[in-house]
Amino acid sequence: MREPEQIRQACARKLRTVRSSEHHEAILGCLLGEHFAERQPFSLSISAADEISGPCADGESFSAWVGPPEILLHNVRMIAHGCALDEDETTYLLERVAAIKRERPDSR
């Protein structure tokens, strides 16, 4: 059984090879605590207007409209499938998205 850090590292190794849109790379990098994009947020939140955003190390802000959180979950599943993430790795990523989704203003 792998430790969460081992799972995170395996995800990062596989996802680093994926070329996607800048905002998907930034979101995936943030979920994994990695630097995948030029403008890399270090935390994320989803607004009631379905915009995902977060502060970047350079003091700027990252922002992208992603649609309802279910769309983000779907996109993460598709990327995970395309990268051949195993069940543990996919679950790790989906749990990270679910944590952000739970903090969404209208999720209560």
C-alpha positions in Angstrom: 0.0 0.0 0.0 1.4 3.4 -1.0 1.6 6.4 1.2 -0.3 9.6 0.0 2.9 11.3 -0.8 4.0 8.4 -3.1 0.6 8.6 -4.9 1.0 12.3 -5.3 4.5 11.9 -6.8 3.3 9.2 -9.2 0.4 11.5 -10.3 2.8 14.4 -10.8 5.3 12.3 -12.8 2.6 11.0 -15.2 0.7 14.3 -15.5 3.8 16.3 -16.1 4.0 14.8 -19.6 0.4 15.9 -20.5 0.0 18.9 -22.7 -3.3 20.6 -22.0 -4.6 24.2 -21.8 -2.6 26.5 -19.6 -5.5 26.7 -17.1 -5.8 22.9 -16.9 -2.1 22.6 -16.3 -2.3 25.3 -13.6 -5.2 23.5 -11.9 -3.5 20.1 -12.0 -0.2 21.6 -10.8 -2.0 23.2 -7.9 -3.9 20.0 -7.0 -0.6 18.2 -6.8 1.5 20.9 -5.2 3.6 21.1 -8.4 4.6 23.8 -10.8 3.1 22.8 -14.2 2.2 26.2 -15.6 3.7 29.7 -16.1 1.0 31.2 -13.8 0.8 28.7 -11.1 -1.7 29.2 -8.2 -0.8 27.8 -4.8 -4.4 27.4 -3.7 -7.7 27.2 -5.5 -11.3 28.0 -4.8 -14.5 27.7 -6.8 -16.9 30.7 -6.7 -20.7 30.5 -6.9 -20.3 31.7 -10.5 -18.3 28.6 -11.4 -15.0 30.4 -11.7 -11.9 28.7 -10.2 -9.3 31.1 -8.9 -6.4 31.4 -6.6 -3.3 33.5 -5.7 0.0 33.0 -7.4 3.5 33.3 -5.9 4.1 36.4 -8.0 1.3 38.3 -6.3 -1.0 38.0 -9.3 -4.2 36.0 -9.4 -5.1 33.0 -11.4 -8.7 32.8 -12.7 -10.5 30.6 -15.2 -14.1 29.8 -15.8 -14.5 26.0 -15.5 -18.2 25.6 -15.3 -20.0 23.7 -12.6 -17.6 21.6 -10.3 -19.0 18.5 -11.9 -17.4 19.6 -15.2 -14.0 20.0 -13.5 -14.4 16.5 -12.0 -15.2 15.1 -15.5 -12.2 16.8 -17.0 -9.9 15.5 -14.3 -11.3 11.9 -14.9 -10.7 12.2 -18.6 -7.1 13.5 -18.1 -6.5 10.7 -15.5 -7.7 8.1 -18.0 -5.6 9.6 -20.8 -2.5 9.5 -18.6 -3.2 5.9 -17.4 -3.4 6.9 -13.7 -4.2 3.9 -11.6 -7.2 3.8 -9.2 -5.3 5.2 -6.3 -3.9 8.1 -8.3 -7.3 9.0 -9.8 -8.9 8.9 -6.4 -6.2 11.1 -5.0 -6.9 13.8 -7.7 -10.7 13.5 -7.4 -10.5 13.9 -3.6 -8.4 17.0 -4.1 -11.1 18.5 -6.4 -13.9 17.4 -4.0 -12.2 19.3 -1.2 -12.2 22.5 -3.2 -15.8 21.8 -4.2 -16.9 21.4 -0.6 -15.6 24.9 0.1 -17.7 26.4 -2.7 -20.1 29.1 -1.3 -23.3 27.3 -2.4 -22.2 23.8 -1.4 -23.6 24.0 2.1 
